[in-house]
């Protein structure tokens, strides 16, 4: 069983990918420093995978630690999630984002190179496209200036990865994914923000559960069908399975490849709220607020390349995502 090193493996997307890797026959090795995740996730992952699941506590920016991990675990490939991830926070604190996201990738790549590990799947983002002129976006859609420091770090990291491939004939896949939502159907893992959520769905579920005040919908005067921002919401387990497909491809192919990972459909914020209310029978308390700096107005994916090259496509709906997200929230409050 090939070992796959998963940085940030206790986070939202990372934890679900660990489960998908285990189900596909790989041996995941998790690195996390719990800066944006909880230690309880590891115990829940052991319930979903194996009691022998290997977890290493540490920071990807700590080069001696990463050298030791690479040397001792000898992974066949790396999936790199560990990074800061909130658009709004990146606007308020850009230096922290450049330090964490760019330096973290450099340390991972340097220690991979020192241990002759050639394959990496990188957690990129649709934010690399900036505000697109036309939707859906393909992998060839021209990249505009990012609308946030978060998006800028993803653009920089992709350039670094492309240059690394040219220099050492490695295998790099950048998955440009859109808006992950939902949770594992077991309700053992899901999105678990520390403090106030930065993402829409955990804020929505917490507001609905009465754990905080009403959800704020940032702007209802955009050039969209209902005035609210449009996103491509993808179930986190579909996204996790895309990483498994990407690892398989990376282990068998050299070069730099990018793939859009989305549902291929755009839904507005109000449409997501309506889906949640429909499948749960719960009323979402929300207010309309001002536009939020850094937000793209509308974006969704053309994911045909992932389907044709990786053999991957989504199998779960927005309704499925909302149902699983609410089940996860209920597991936290019961």
PyMOL commands that set and color helices and strands:
alter all, ss='L'
color gray80, all
select helices_A, chain A and resi 12-23+40-48+63-73+87-92+94-114+126-129+149-168+200-208+236-252+269-280+304-310+318-333
alter helices_A, ss='H'
color red, helices_A
select strands_A, chain A and resi 3-7+27-32+54-57+77-80+119-125+171-177+179-181+215-218+230-231+233-235+255-261+267-268+286-289
alter strands_A, ss='S'
color yellow, strands_A
deselect
rebuild
show_as cartoon
